[in-house]
């Protein structure tokens, strides 16, 4: 596949296919999981902000960091399987303890091959 000419390069899409490529092999579901807590100080400040209204920047930062880490872990899992791409990528988040949230990034790892009319 042509992405192999770019070491470490991996295509990630929320779609179910990759334009210009055919799916050669489905390698299975890959995921990255992160559990984050807001901590007492962030929780207190965020709680105050939620009373007055508006965007709670301290929590936005926690969420964004958690999503980035979950995404990186999913990519690492896909690379371990020898994937060229991850299709149907999604995020999910679940609060499972007071102040603790699990962030999950998942998708399907695949190997690709260029479509023949584009390969020449």
N, CA, C and O atoms as CSV, one atom per row, in Angstrom:
chain,resi,resn,atom,element,x,y,z
A,1,UNK,N,N,0.843,-1.173,0.000
A,1,UNK,CA,C,0.000,0.000,0.000
A,1,UNK,C,C,0.881,1.226,0.000
A,1,UNK,O,O,2.012,1.181,0.485
A,2,UNK,N,N,0.390,2.296,-0.525
A,2,UNK,CA,C,1.247,3.464,-0.710
A,2,UNK,C,C,1.572,4.196,0.582
A,2,UNK,O,O,2.559,4.930,0.629
A,3,UNK,N,N,0.779,4.023,1.630
A,3,UNK,CA,C,1.121,4.708,2.878
A,3,UNK,C,C,2.362,4.106,3.514
A,3,UNK,O,O,2.974,4.734,4.379
A,4,UNK,N,N,2.749,2.896,3.103
A,4,UNK,CA,C,3.944,2.282,3.683
A,4,UNK,C,C,5.211,3.032,3.274
A,4,UNK,O,O,6.262,2.862,3.892
A,5,UNK,N,N,5.112,3.863,2.229
A,5,UNK,CA,C,6.270,4.668,1.844
A,5,UNK,C,C,6.489,5.820,2.816
A,5,UNK,O,O,7.515,6.498,2.764
A,6,UNK,N,N,5.531,6.036,3.694
A,6,UNK,CA,C,5.642,7.067,4.725
A,6,UNK,C,C,5.698,6.363,6.074
A,6,UNK,O,O,4.650,6.061,6.644
A,7,UNK,N,N,6.888,6.093,6.600
A,7,UNK,CA,C,7.011,5.346,7.854
A,7,UNK,C,C,6.196,5.978,8.981
A,7,UNK,O,O,6.248,7.187,9.206
A,8,UNK,N,N,5.452,5.142,9.671
A,8,UNK,CA,C,4.672,5.609,10.807
A,8,UNK,C,C,3.350,6.247,10.427
A,8,UNK,O,O,2.555,6.583,11.304
A,9,UNK,N,N,3.097,6.422,9.125
A,9,UNK,CA,C,1.870,7.072,8.666
A,9,UNK,C,C,0.701,6.100,8.757
A,9,UNK,O,O,0.812,4.947,8.341
A,10,UNK,N,N,-0.411,6.563,9.295
A,10,UNK,CA,C,-1.602,5.734,9.429
A,10,UNK,C,C,-2.806,6.610,9.118
A,10,UNK,O,O,-2.951,7.693,9.684
A,11,UNK,N,N,-3.660,6.151,8.228
A,11,UNK,CA,C,-4.876,6.889,7.892
A,11,UNK,C,C,-5.926,6.587,8.948
A,11,UNK,O,O,-6.119,5.431,9.325
A,12,UNK,N,N,-6.608,7.626,9.430
A,12,UNK,CA,C,-7.717,7.452,10.372
A,12,UNK,C,C,-8.901,8.228,9.822
A,12,UNK,O,O,-8.776,9.402,9.471
A,13,UNK,N,N,-10.054,7.568,9.747
A,13,UNK,CA,C,-11.256,8.210,9.228
A,13,UNK,C,C,-12.488,7.769,10.010
A,13,UNK,O,O,-12.543,6.660,10.542
A,14,UNK,N,N,-13.466,8.654,10.067
A,14,UNK,CA,C,-14.745,8.286,10.679
A,14,UNK,C,C,-15.627,7.566,9.664
A,14,UNK,O,O,-16.674,7.025,10.019
A,15,UNK,N,N,-15.206,7.560,8.406
A,15,UNK,CA,C,-15.950,6.863,7.358
A,15,UNK,C,C,-15.665,5.372,7.367
A,15,UNK,O,O,-14.849,4.879,8.146
A,16,UNK,N,N,-16.360,4.662,6.480
A,16,UNK,CA,C,-16.213,3.210,6.415
A,16,UNK,C,C,-15.303,2.745,5.286
A,16,UNK,O,O,-15.150,1.545,5.062
A,17,UNK,N,N,-14.701,3.691,4.576
A,17,UNK,CA,C,-13.755,3.345,3.525
A,17,UNK,C,C,-12.752,4.482,3.379
A,17,UNK,O,O,-12.891,5.539,3.994
A,18,UNK,N,N,-11.738,4.242,2.550
A,18,UNK,CA,C,-10.704,5.244,2.300
A,18,UNK,C,C,-10.654,5.454,0.792
A,18,UNK,O,O,-10.374,4.523,0.036
A,19,UNK,N,N,-10.925,6.671,0.365
A,19,UNK,CA,C,-10.973,6.977,-1.061
A,19,UNK,C,C,-9.653,6.610,-1.734
A,19,UNK,O,O,-8.570,6.953,-1.258
A,20,UNK,N,N,-9.780,5.893,-2.867
A,20,UNK,CA,C,-8.600,5.498,-3.626
A,20,UNK,C,C,-8.017,4.159,-3.218
A,20,UNK,O,O,-7.056,3.688,-3.827
A,21,UNK,N,N,-8.590,3.542,-2.192
A,21,UNK,CA,C,-8.080,2.266,-1.691
A,21,UNK,C,C,-9.214,1.262,-1.507
A,21,UNK,O,O,-10.362,1.623,-1.250
A,22,UNK,N,N,-8.850,-0.003,-1.648
A,22,UNK,CA,C,-9.764,-1.088,-1.312
A,22,UNK,C,C,-9.287,-1.697,-0.001
A,22,UNK,O,O,-8.089,-1.750,0.274
A,23,UNK,N,N,-10.229,-2.148,0.792
A,23,UNK,CA,C,-9.858,-2.824,2.039
A,23,UNK,C,C,-9.455,-4.249,1.692
A,23,UNK,O,O,-10.249,-5.029,1.166
A,24,UNK,N,N,-8.218,-4.566,1.994
A,24,UNK,CA,C,-7.664,-5.882,1.684
A,24,UNK,C,C,-7.919,-6.871,2.819
A,24,UNK,O,O,-8.170,-8.053,2.587
A,25,UNK,N,N,-7.850,-6.362,4.056
A,25,UNK,CA,C,-8.013,-7.251,5.216
A,25,UNK,C,C,-8.504,-6.451,6.419
A,25,UNK,O,O,-7.996,-5.370,6.719
A,26,UNK,N,N,-9.497,-7.005,7.096
A,26,UNK,CA,C,-9.977,-6.427,8.354
A,26,UNK,C,C,-9.186,-7.074,9.482
A,26,UNK,O,O,-9.161,-8.299,9.601
A,27,UNK,N,N,-8.546,-6.264,10.303
A,27,UNK,CA,C,-7.690,-6.784,11.370
A,27,UNK,C,C,-8.379,-6.819,12.728
A,27,UNK,O,O,-7.875,-7.435,13.667
A,28,UNK,N,N,-9.518,-6.166,12.833
A,28,UNK,CA,C,-10.268,-6.177,14.088
A,28,UNK,C,C,-10.404,-4.799,14.707
A,28,UNK,O,O,-9.895,-3.803,14.191
A,29,UNK,N,N,-11.095,-4.774,15.809
A,29,UNK,CA,C,-11.346,-3.527,16.529
A,29,UNK,C,C,-10.093,-3.129,17.294
A,29,UNK,O,O,-9.445,-3.957,17.934
A,30,UNK,N,N,-9.769,-1.847,17.213
A,30,UNK,CA,C,-8.665,-1.295,17.998
A,30,UNK,C,C,-9.229,-0.209,18.897
A,30,UNK,O,O,-10.233,0.423,18.571
A,31,UNK,N,N,-8.575,0.000,20.029
A,31,UNK,CA,C,-9.109,0.975,20.979
A,31,UNK,C,C,-7.987,1.586,21.796
A,31,UNK,O,O,-6.893,1.037,21.926
A,32,UNK,N,N,-8.308,2.732,22.332
A,32,UNK,CA,C,-7.454,3.398,23.303
A,32,UNK,C,C,-8.350,3.870,24.426
A,32,UNK,O,O,-9.368,4.516,24.180
A,33,UNK,N,N,-7.988,3.558,25.645
A,33,UNK,CA,C,-8.815,3.898,26.805
A,33,UNK,C,C,-8.000,4.733,27.780
A,33,UNK,O,O,-6.844,4.428,28.071
A,34,UNK,N,N,-8.629,5.793,28.277
A,34,UNK,CA,C,-8.010,6.668,29.274
A,34,UNK,C,C,-9.051,6.944,30.346
A,34,UNK,O,O,-10.221,7.173,30.038
A,35,UNK,N,N,-8.633,6.924,31.593
A,35,UNK,CA,C,-9.515,7.303,32.700
A,35,UNK,C,C,-8.939,8.563,33.312
A,35,UNK,O,O,-7.771,8.603,33.699
A,36,UNK,N,N,-9.765,9.587,33.397
A,36,UNK,CA,C,-9.319,10.870,33.929
A,36,UNK,C,C,-10.219,11.314,35.067
A,36,UNK,O,O,-11.418,11.040,35.098
A,37,UNK,N,N,-9.590,12.008,35.995
A,37,UNK,CA,C,-10.303,12.637,37.096
A,37,UNK,C,C,-10.040,14.127,37.009
A,37,UNK,O,O,-8.943,14.550,36.644
A,38,UNK,N,N,-11.050,14.925,37.344
A,38,UNK,CA,C,-10.865,16.374,37.294
A,38,UNK,C,C,-9.983,16.860,38.427
A,38,UNK,O,O,-9.378,17.926,38.315
A,39,UNK,N,N,-9.892,16.115,39.508
A,39,UNK,CA,C,-9.124,16.559,40.671
A,39,UNK,C,C,-9.933,17.555,41.486
A,39,UNK,O,O,-10.878,18.158,40.976
A,40,UNK,N,N,-9.574,17.727,42.725
A,40,UNK,CA,C,-10.336,18.572,43.645
A,40,UNK,C,C,-10.348,20.027,43.197
A,40,UNK,O,O,-11.413,20.643,43.140
A,41,UNK,N,N,-9.182,20.591,42.876
A,41,UNK,CA,C,-9.107,22.014,42.506
A,41,UNK,C,C,-9.876,22.293,41.221
A,41,UNK,O,O,-10.673,23.229,41.160
A,42,UNK,N,N,-9.635,21.472,40.187
A,42,UNK,CA,C,-10.354,21.667,38.925
A,42,UNK,C,C,-11.848,21.449,39.111
A,42,UNK,O,O,-12.667,22.177,38.550
A,43,UNK,N,N,-12.197,20.438,39.905
A,43,UNK,CA,C,-13.610,20.157,40.151
A,43,UNK,C,C,-14.304,21.306,40.845
A,43,UNK,O,O,-15.433,21.653,40.499
A,44,UNK,N,N,-13.641,21.898,41.819
A,44,UNK,CA,C,-14.216,23.025,42.556
A,44,UNK,C,C,-14.399,24.231,41.642
A,44,UNK,O,O,-15.468,24.839,41.611
A,45,UNK,N,N,-13.339,24.576,40.892
A,45,UNK,CA,C,-13.416,25.723,39.984
A,45,UNK,C,C,-14.442,25.491,38.879
A,45,UNK,O,O,-15.182,26.403,38.510
A,46,UNK,N,N,-14.480,24.273,38.357
A,46,UNK,CA,C,-15.469,23.946,37.332
A,46,UNK,C,C,-16.879,23.995,37.872
A,46,UNK,O,O,-17.804,24.422,37.181
A,47,UNK,N,N,-17.048,23.550,39.128
A,47,UNK,CA,C,-18.360,23.606,39.770
A,47,UNK,C,C,-18.847,25.031,39.930
A,47,UNK,O,O,-20.024,25.315,39.709
A,48,UNK,N,N,-17.952,25.929,40.311
A,48,UNK,CA,C,-18.319,27.345,40.425
A,48,UNK,C,C,-18.742,27.901,39.068
A,48,UNK,O,O,-19.734,28.623,38.969
A,49,UNK,N,N,-17.990,27.564,38.034
A,49,UNK,CA,C,-18.296,28.057,36.690
A,49,UNK,C,C,-19.640,27.517,36.204
A,49,UNK,O,O,-20.379,28.222,35.517
A,50,UNK,N,N,-19.959,26.270,36.556
A,50,UNK,CA,C,-21.221,25.694,36.101
A,50,UNK,C,C,-22.418,26.366,36.760
A,50,UNK,O,O,-23.518,26.357,36.206
A,51,UNK,N,N,-22.212,26.951,37.943
A,51,UNK,CA,C,-23.294,27.673,38.617
A,51,UNK,C,C,-23.596,28.972,37.866
A,51,UNK,O,O,-24.758,29.323,37.662
A,52,UNK,N,N,-22.536,29.681,37.458
A,52,UNK,CA,C,-22.730,30.964,36.768
A,52,UNK,C,C,-23.069,30.756,35.294
A,52,UNK,O,O,-23.680,31.626,34.674
A,53,UNK,N,N,-22.688,29.637,34.738
A,53,UNK,CA,C,-22.949,29.363,33.327
A,53,UNK,C,C,-21.728,29.628,32.472
A,53,UNK,O,O,-20.767,30.261,32.910
A,54,UNK,N,N,-21.780,29.135,31.248
A,54,UNK,CA,C,-20.673,29.342,30.317
A,54,UNK,C,C,-19.820,28.101,30.151
A,54,UNK,O,O,-20.079,27.057,30.749
A,55,UNK,N,N,-18.809,28.238,29.332
A,55,UNK,CA,C,-17.901,27.136,29.037
A,55,UNK,C,C,-16.971,26.897,30.226
A,55,UNK,O,O,-16.394,27.841,30.765
A,56,UNK,N,N,-16.830,25.659,30.627
A,56,UNK,CA,C,-15.985,25.306,31.766
A,56,UNK,C,C,-14.615,24.904,31.215
A,56,UNK,O,O,-14.360,23.727,30.958
A,57,UNK,N,N,-13.740,25.893,31.037
A,57,UNK,CA,C,-12.442,25.679,30.388
A,57,UNK,C,C,-11.582,24.627,31.077
A,57,UNK,O,O,-10.868,23.883,30.404
A,58,UNK,N,N,-11.636,24.548,32.402
A,58,UNK,CA,C,-10.807,23.547,33.087
A,58,UNK,C,C,-11.224,22.143,32.675
A,58,UNK,O,O,-10.375,21.267,32.514
A,59,UNK,N,N,-12.513,21.925,32.505
A,59,UNK,CA,C,-12.982,20.604,32.095
A,59,UNK,C,C,-12.748,20.365,30.612
A,59,UNK,O,O,-12.486,19.236,30.199
A,60,UNK,N,N,-12.841,21.419,29.809
A,60,UNK,CA,C,-12.547,21.294,28.379
A,60,UNK,C,C,-11.114,20.804,28.198
A,60,UNK,O,O,-10.857,19.923,27.377
A,61,UNK,N,N,-10.193,21.364,28.953
A,61,UNK,CA,C,-8.787,20.964,28.877
A,61,UNK,C,C,-8.618,19.498,29.258
A,61,UNK,O,O,-7.911,18.760,28.572
A,62,UNK,N,N,-9.254,19.072,30.335
A,62,UNK,CA,C,-9.179,17.671,30.770
A,62,UNK,C,C,-9.728,16.757,29.682
A,62,UNK,O,O,-9.122,15.733,29.366
A,63,UNK,N,N,-10.868,17.118,29.109
A,63,UNK,CA,C,-11.492,16.291,28.067
A,63,UNK,C,C,-10.623,16.213,26.818
A,63,UNK,O,O,-10.450,15.136,26.247
A,64,UNK,N,N,-10.080,17.344,26.394
A,64,UNK,CA,C,-9.250,17.369,25.191
A,64,UNK,C,C,-7.980,16.540,25.382
A,64,UNK,O,O,-7.581,15.805,24.479
A,65,UNK,N,N,-7.350,16.651,26.536
A,65,UNK,CA,C,-6.150,15.854,26.818
A,65,UNK,C,C,-6.482,14.366,26.831
A,65,UNK,O,O,-5.717,13.552,26.315
A,66,UNK,N,N,-7.615,14.012,27.417
A,66,UNK,CA,C,-8.019,12.605,27.481
A,66,UNK,C,C,-8.300,12.056,26.086
A,66,UNK,O,O,-7.908,10.930,25.778
A,67,UNK,N,N,-8.969,12.829,25.244
A,67,UNK,CA,C,-9.249,12.378,23.876
A,67,UNK,C,C,-7.960,12.184,23.080
A,67,UNK,O,O,-7.816,11.198,22.358
A,68,UNK,N,N,-7.027,13.122,23.212
A,68,UNK,CA,C,-5.746,13.001,22.504
A,68,UNK,C,C,-5.005,11.739,22.926
A,68,UNK,O,O,-4.464,11.017,22.087
A,69,UNK,N,N,-4.984,11.477,24.229
A,69,UNK,CA,C,-4.274,10.292,24.721
A,69,UNK,C,C,-4.972,9.011,24.280
A,69,UNK,O,O,-4.307,8.051,23.889
A,70,UNK,N,N,-6.296,8.983,24.339
A,70,UNK,CA,C,-7.042,7.802,23.892
A,70,UNK,C,C,-6.799,7.557,22.400
A,70,UNK,O,O,-6.630,6.414,21.976
A,71,UNK,N,N,-6.782,8.631,21.605
A,71,UNK,CA,C,-6.511,8.527,20.167
A,71,UNK,C,C,-5.119,7.939,19.930
A,71,UNK,O,O,-4.958,7.035,19.110
A,72,UNK,N,N,-4.123,8.447,20.641
A,72,UNK,CA,C,-2.748,7.944,20.501
A,72,UNK,C,C,-2.656,6.468,20.858
A,72,UNK,O,O,-1.949,5.709,20.195
A,73,UNK,N,N,-3.361,6.063,21.892
A,73,UNK,CA,C,-3.339,4.649,22.298
A,73,UNK,C,C,-4.018,3.768,21.251
A,73,UNK,O,O,-3.583,2.641,21.014
A,74,UNK,N,N,-5.083,4.274,20.624
A,74,UNK,CA,C,-5.745,3.515,19.566
A,74,UNK,C,C,-4.795,3.339,18.380
A,74,UNK,O,O,-4.702,2.251,17.811
A,75,UNK,N,N,-4.091,4.412,18.008
A,75,UNK,CA,C,-3.120,4.352,16.907
A,75,UNK,C,C,-2.036,3.320,17.216
A,75,UNK,O,O,-1.664,2.525,16.353
A,76,UNK,N,N,-1.535,3.338,18.442
A,76,UNK,CA,C,-0.506,2.375,18.858
A,76,UNK,C,C,-1.023,0.939,18.715
A,76,UNK,O,O,-0.306,0.062,18.233
A,77,UNK,N,N,-2.259,0.707,19.132
A,77,UNK,CA,C,-2.869,-0.617,19.021
A,77,UNK,C,C,-2.960,-1.031,17.547
A,77,UNK,O,O,-2.659,-2.175,17.206
A,78,UNK,N,N,-3.374,-0.102,16.671
A,78,UNK,CA,C,-3.490,-0.398,15.238
A,78,UNK,C,C,-2.126,-0.731,14.630
A,78,UNK,O,O,-2.012,-1.651,13.820
A,79,UNK,N,N,-1.114,0.004,15.017
A,79,UNK,CA,C,0.242,-0.258,14.501
A,79,UNK,C,C,0.743,-1.633,14.935
A,79,UNK,O,O,1.414,-2.326,14.169
A,80,UNK,N,N,0.414,-2.023,16.167
A,80,UNK,CA,C,0.815,-3.351,16.652
A,80,UNK,C,C,0.230,-4.456,15.779
A,80,UNK,O,O,0.825,-5.525,15.645
A,81,UNK,N,N,-0.942,-4.198,15.181
A,81,UNK,CA,C,-1.587,-5.187,14.310
A,81,UNK,C,C,-1.108,-5.090,12.862
A,81,UNK,O,O,-1.485,-5.912,12.027
A,82,UNK,N,N,-0.284,-4.091,12.564
A,82,UNK,CA,C,0.204,-3.903,11.203
A,82,UNK,C,C,-0.800,-3.225,10.286
A,82,UNK,O,O,-0.782,-3.454,9.077
A,83,UNK,N,N,-1.667,-2.402,10.835
A,83,UNK,CA,C,-2.707,-1.734,10.054
A,83,UNK,C,C,-2.144,-0.592,9.214
A,83,UNK,O,O,-1.151,0.040,9.574
A,84,UNK,N,N,-2.806,-0.346,8.085
A,84,UNK,CA,C,-2.536,0.827,7.258
A,84,UNK,C,C,-3.492,1.959,7.606
A,84,UNK,O,O,-3.200,3.133,7.377
A,85,UNK,N,N,-4.655,1.581,8.170
A,85,UNK,CA,C,-5.684,2.582,8.445
A,85,UNK,C,C,-6.605,2.099,9.557
A,85,UNK,O,O,-6.662,0.913,9.881
A,86,UNK,N,N,-7.324,3.065,10.131
A,86,UNK,CA,C,-8.413,2.777,11.063
A,86,UNK,C,C,-9.645,3.447,10.472
A,86,UNK,O,O,-9.654,4.655,10.234
A,87,UNK,N,N,-10.686,2.651,10.237
A,87,UNK,CA,C,-11.929,3.194,9.705
A,87,UNK,C,C,-12.995,3.192,10.799
A,87,UNK,O,O,-12.854,2.518,11.820
A,88,UNK,N,N,-14.057,3.952,10.570
A,88,UNK,CA,C,-15.195,4.033,11.495
A,88,UNK,C,C,-14.760,4.435,12.907
A,88,UNK,O,O,-15.282,3.915,13.893
A,89,UNK,N,N,-13.799,5.367,12.999
A,89,UNK,CA,C,-13.289,5.806,14.298
A,89,UNK,C,C,-14.355,6.605,15.036
A,89,UNK,O,O,-15.047,7.437,14.450
A,90,UNK,N,N,-14.474,6.335,16.329
A,90,UNK,CA,C,-15.445,7.022,17.185
A,90,UNK,C,C,-14.826,7.275,18.552
A,90,UNK,O,O,-13.838,6.650,18.938
A,91,UNK,N,N,-15.443,8.217,19.278
A,91,UNK,CA,C,-15.125,8.471,20.683
A,91,UNK,C,C,-16.356,8.150,21.512
A,91,UNK,O,O,-17.488,8.270,21.044
A,92,UNK,N,N,-16.117,7.740,22.747
A,92,UNK,CA,C,-17.192,7.552,23.711
A,92,UNK,C,C,-16.633,7.935,25.075
A,92,UNK,O,O,-15.438,7.784,25.328
A,93,UNK,N,N,-17.485,8.421,25.935
A,93,UNK,CA,C,-17.060,8.783,27.291
A,93,UNK,C,C,-18.139,8.356,28.270
A,93,UNK,O,O,-19.332,8.508,28.006
A,94,UNK,N,N,-17.705,7.820,29.402
A,94,UNK,CA,C,-18.623,7.353,30.426
A,94,UNK,C,C,-18.101,7.753,31.793
A,94,UNK,O,O,-16.942,7.498,32.121
A,95,UNK,N,N,-18.953,8.378,32.587
A,95,UNK,CA,C,-18.583,8.663,33.974
A,95,UNK,C,C,-18.900,7.404,34.768
A,95,UNK,O,O,-20.030,6.915,34.738
A,96,UNK,N,N,-17.908,6.880,35.476
A,96,UNK,CA,C,-18.156,5.644,36.221
A,96,UNK,C,C,-17.910,5.789,37.707
A,96,UNK,O,O,-18.218,4.877,38.475
A,97,UNK,N,N,-17.367,6.908,38.124
A,97,UNK,CA,C,-17.146,7.205,39.531
A,97,UNK,C,C,-17.300,8.704,39.674
A,97,UNK,O,O,-17.115,9.433,38.700
A,98,UNK,N,N,-17.627,9.177,40.842
A,98,UNK,CA,C,-17.736,10.614,41.058
A,98,UNK,C,C,-16.458,11.318,40.616
A,98,UNK,O,O,-15.406,11.143,41.231
A,99,UNK,N,N,-16.544,12.113,39.553
A,99,UNK,CA,C,-15.390,12.874,39.096
A,99,UNK,C,C,-14.424,12.125,38.199
A,99,UNK,O,O,-13.423,12.700,37.773
A,100,UNK,N,N,-14.693,10.850,37.895
A,100,UNK,CA,C,-13.811,10.079,37.014
A,100,UNK,C,C,-14.558,9.680,35.749
A,100,UNK,O,O,-15.699,9.221,35.799
A,101,UNK,N,N,-13.894,9.864,34.624
A,101,UNK,CA,C,-14.512,9.569,33.338
A,101,UNK,C,C,-13.583,8.702,32.504
A,101,UNK,O,O,-12.377,8.939,32.439
A,102,UNK,N,N,-14.168,7.693,31.868
A,102,UNK,CA,C,-13.441,6.858,30.921
A,102,UNK,C,C,-13.666,7.448,29.534
A,102,UNK,O,O,-14.804,7.696,29.137
A,103,UNK,N,N,-12.586,7.672,28.803
A,103,UNK,CA,C,-12.683,8.127,27.420
A,103,UNK,C,C,-12.165,6.997,26.542
A,103,UNK,O,O,-11.053,6.503,26.734
A,104,UNK,N,N,-12.978,6.599,25.586
A,104,UNK,CA,C,-12.667,5.486,24.702
A,104,UNK,C,C,-12.616,5.993,23.268
A,104,UNK,O,O,-13.531,6.680,22.816
A,105,UNK,N,N,-11.561,5.659,22.562
A,105,UNK,CA,C,-11.432,5.948,21.139
A,105,UNK,C,C,-11.308,4.586,20.456
A,105,UNK,O,O,-10.445,3.788,20.821
A,106,UNK,N,N,-12.160,4.315,19.472
A,106,UNK,CA,C,-12.137,2.989,18.861
A,106,UNK,C,C,-12.470,3.053,17.378
A,106,UNK,O,O,-13.035,4.032,16.890
A,107,UNK,N,N,-12.112,2.001,16.685
A,107,UNK,CA,C,-12.395,1.886,15.262
A,107,UNK,C,C,-11.981,0.505,14.783
A,107,UNK,O,O,-11.643,-0.365,15.586
A,108,UNK,N,N,-12.010,0.309,13.471
A,108,UNK,CA,C,-11.642,-0.967,12.872
A,108,UNK,C,C,-10.317,-0.816,12.133
A,108,UNK,O,O,-10.187,0.018,11.237
A,109,UNK,N,N,-9.347,-1.618,12.513
A,109,UNK,CA,C,-8.034,-1.607,11.859
A,109,UNK,C,C,-8.121,-2.412,10.570
A,109,UNK,O,O,-8.691,-3.503,10.543
A,110,UNK,N,N,-7.546,-1.859,9.495
A,110,UNK,CA,C,-7.586,-2.526,8.195
A,110,UNK,C,C,-6.244,-2.402,7.485
A,110,UNK,O,O,-5.436,-1.519,7.776
A,111,UNK,N,N,-6.036,-3.328,6.535
A,111,UNK,CA,C,-4.929,-3.202,5.586
A,111,UNK,C,C,-5.553,-2.797,4.261
A,111,UNK,O,O,-6.626,-3.274,3.891
A,112,UNK,N,N,-4.866,-1.913,3.555
A,112,UNK,CA,C,-5.399,-1.360,2.314
A,112,UNK,C,C,-4.545,-1.748,1.121
A,112,UNK,O,O,-3.382,-2.126,1.262
A,113,UNK,N,N,-5.147,-1.647,-0.060
A,113,UNK,CA,C,-4.391,-1.726,-1.311
A,113,UNK,C,C,-4.953,-0.655,-2.239
A,113,UNK,O,O,-6.160,-0.413,-2.249
A,114,UNK,N,N,-4.085,-0.015,-3.018
A,114,UNK,CA,C,-4.557,1.022,-3.943
A,114,UNK,C,C,-5.499,0.422,-4.982
A,114,UNK,O,O,-5.305,-0.710,-5.425
A,115,UNK,N,N,-6.511,1.180,-5.364
A,115,UNK,CA,C,-7.379,0.737,-6.450
A,115,UNK,C,C,-6.549,0.689,-7.724
A,115,UNK,O,O,-5.700,1.553,-7.944
A,116,UNK,N,N,-6.784,-0.303,-8.556
A,116,UNK,CA,C,-5.923,-0.547,-9.719
A,116,UNK,C,C,-5.855,0.623,-10.679
A,116,UNK,O,O,-4.786,0.909,-11.219
A,117,UNK,N,N,-6.960,1.305,-10.907
A,117,UNK,CA,C,-6.924,2.408,-11.871
A,117,UNK,C,C,-6.113,3.598,-11.347
A,117,UNK,O,O,-5.729,4.475,-12.121
A,118,UNK,N,N,-5.856,3.630,-10.047
A,118,UNK,CA,C,-5.039,4.696,-9.470
A,118,UNK,C,C,-3.587,4.267,-9.275
A,118,UNK,O,O,-2.709,5.108,-9.082
A,119,UNK,N,N,-3.336,2.958,-9.327
A,119,UNK,CA,C,-2.004,2.434,-9.026
A,119,UNK,C,C,-0.999,2.676,-10.158
A,119,UNK,O,O,0.208,2.675,-9.916
A,120,UNK,N,N,-1.476,2.881,-11.376
A,120,UNK,CA,C,-0.539,3.020,-12.504
A,120,UNK,C,C,0.058,4.382,-12.649
A,120,UNK,O,O,0.855,4.613,-13.558
